[in-house]
């Protein structure tokens, strides 16, 4: 029995990775984003077919033609009630993936037509930029309680790990994503000690102790030089 939306993520991830897609979770409020070449697929995970799911699907269709609802496989897929749900999905041109409770296998029941527009291509640039900036995949699709690791947060942690080891970081030597984190200083975690050179406040270093970030902290503590060009 599938008890949470996060249990739907692994089967969907495995399915799309098997097709050669790069799969990321929790990207700009989308549960699952799968990318391959110029194709971007968005999946929304729900334990049931709800009006909230429909709202999400309609919103995601503004970004890409390839949008899927993902739900546990109903007991009776031939019922009139289930056919009505398929009619709704066809009306908004969204696909459906079901996950079997017993084997946790993901199967496509309905595919979208895949009609793209320039407006959709423009709106999904933010998603593609976020996905390309992430080096690690630490999120679970459908998660709500655990902190989400965005590309910005990953870059921030990378910079903090570098400062933890070397005491300061020189912006001129950094990659563009690290430069943006330092210059914007969104959380006021960094202090400029001279032109282009930064260290971190104690409050910023506390970020490295947050349990939800322990995997990414461990990764960048081993390779803090990844911050550099």
Secondary structure, DSSP 8 states (H G I E B T S, - for coil): ---STHHHHHHHHHHHHHTT-EEEEEETTEEEEEEETTEEEEEEE-SS--HHHHHHHHHHTTT-SEEEEEEE--S-TTSHHHHHHHHHHHHTT-EEEEE-TTT--EEEEE-------HHHHHHTHHHHHHHHH-S-----TT--SS----HHHHHHHHHHHHHHHHS-EEGGGB-HHHHHHHHH-TTS-EEEEETTEEEE-HHHHGGGG-GGGHHHHHHHHH-GGGGB-
